[in-house]
C-alpha cells in the first residue's frame, strides 16, 4: 500500500528549499542540501517532488514574480506628475503601494532574494536585469510626466539604468542582512529615500 503524502512534510521541504536556494543559488543547491535542511531523507524529498525544477516552481511560484513586478510598476507610476513625493498625503497611491511593497518583501523575503539575486539556471535568470530595464523606462516616463516635462538625455538614461541595477542589488543585500520585518522596512525605507533623492539630482542635472 502506497504511503500517504503529508502536507506538512511537503511544506517543510518547500520552506527548506527556499532557504537553500536563497543561500546557495539554484545551481549550487543540491537535493541532499534541501533534505538536510528539511530534516528528511533525500528519498523522501523525491517522493514529494520529481526533481529540483519542480521543487523550485513550488518554492518560487510565478505569481510571486508577477506580483513583485506589478508592485514596482505601480509604485513608480504612483509618483506621476509629482516633483516631490514629500508633498503627497499619507493616503496617496504612492505611499499605499510602497507600504504594500514593503510588506511583500518582508513576508516573502527569501523568494525575493532568489528572484533578484539567486535565479541563475531558472526561468527567472534574467528577471533582475529585465526589472532594472522596466524601472528605467518607468522612471523616464515619470520624468516626462512632470511640469514642465523632462526629456532625459542618453547619458541620463544610461546612468538611470546603472542606478536601478544597483538599486536591485542593494534590495537583495538588505533582505539577506535583515530578517525581522520591522528592520527590513526601516532599512528599505531609508534606502528608498536616499534613492529618490539621487533620482531628483539626476533629473535636475
TAURBEL-V696433 format. One record per backbone hydrogen bond with DSSP energy under -1.0 kcal/mol. CO is the residue of the C=O (numbers start at 1). NH is the residue of the N-H. E is the energy in kcal/mol with one decimal. If there is no record, write none. Layout:
BEGIN
((CO:NH:E) (CO:NH:E))
END
This chain:
BEGIN
((6:10:-2.2) (7:11:-2.5) (8:12:-1.8) (9:13:-2.2) (10:14:-2.1) (11:15:-2.6) (12:16:-2.2) (13:17:-2.5) (14:18:-2.2) (15:19:-1.9) (16:20:-2.4) (17:21:-3.2) (18:22:-2.5) (19:23:-1.6) (20:24:-3.2) (21:25:-1.9) (25:29:-1.2) (30:34:-2.0) (31:35:-2.6) (32:36:-2.3) (33:37:-2.2) (34:38:-2.0) (35:39:-1.2) (35:40:-2.3) (41:45:-1.6) (42:46:-1.9) (45:49:-2.2) (51:55:-1.7) (52:56:-2.5) (53:57:-2.2) (54:58:-1.4) (55:59:-2.3) (56:60:-3.0) (61:64:-1.6) (62:66:-2.2) (63:67:-2.3) (64:68:-2.1) (65:69:-2.3) (66:70:-2.4) (67:71:-2.4) (68:72:-2.4) (69:73:-2.4) (70:74:-2.6) (71:75:-2.1) (72:76:-2.1) (73:77:-2.6) (74:78:-1.2) (76:79:-1.7) (77:80:-1.3) (79:82:-2.7) (84:87:-2.1) (85:88:-1.8) (89:92:-2.0) (92:96:-2.1) (93:97:-2.9) (94:98:-2.1) (95:99:-2.2) (96:100:-1.9) (97:101:-2.9) (98:102:-2.6) (99:103:-2.2) (100:104:-2.3) (101:105:-2.6) (102:106:-2.2) (103:107:-2.9) (104:108:-2.5) (108:112:-2.2) (109:113:-2.3) (110:114:-2.4) (111:115:-2.8) (112:116:-2.5) (113:117:-1.9) (114:118:-1.7) (118:26:-1.5) (119:122:-2.0) (122:125:-1.7) (124:127:-1.8) (126:130:-2.3) (127:131:-3.0) (128:132:-2.2) (129:133:-2.1) (130:134:-2.6) (131:135:-2.9) (132:136:-2.1) (133:137:-2.2) (134:138:-2.9) (135:139:-2.5) (136:140:-2.0) (137:141:-2.1) (138:142:-2.2) (139:143:-2.4) (140:144:-1.8) (142:145:-1.0) (143:146:-1.1) (143:150:-2.2) (153:157:-2.6) (154:158:-2.4) (155:159:-2.7) (156:160:-2.6) (157:161:-2.1) (158:162:-1.7) (159:163:-2.5) (160:164:-2.3) (161:165:-1.8) (162:166:-2.2) (163:167:-2.3) (164:168:-2.2) (165:169:-2.0) (166:170:-2.5) (167:171:-2.1) (168:172:-2.0) (169:173:-2.0) (170:174:-2.6) (171:175:-2.2) (172:176:-1.7) (173:177:-2.4) (174:178:-2.7) (180:184:-2.3) (181:185:-2.6) (182:186:-2.1) (183:187:-2.7) (184:188:-3.0) (185:189:-2.3) (186:190:-2.2) (187:191:-2.3) (188:192:-2.4) (189:193:-1.9) (190:194:-1.9) (191:195:-2.6) (192:196:-2.7) (193:197:-1.9) (194:198:-2.0) (195:199:-2.1) (196:200:-2.2) (197:201:-1.9) (198:202:-2.2) (199:203:-3.0) (200:204:-1.8) (202:205:-1.1))
END
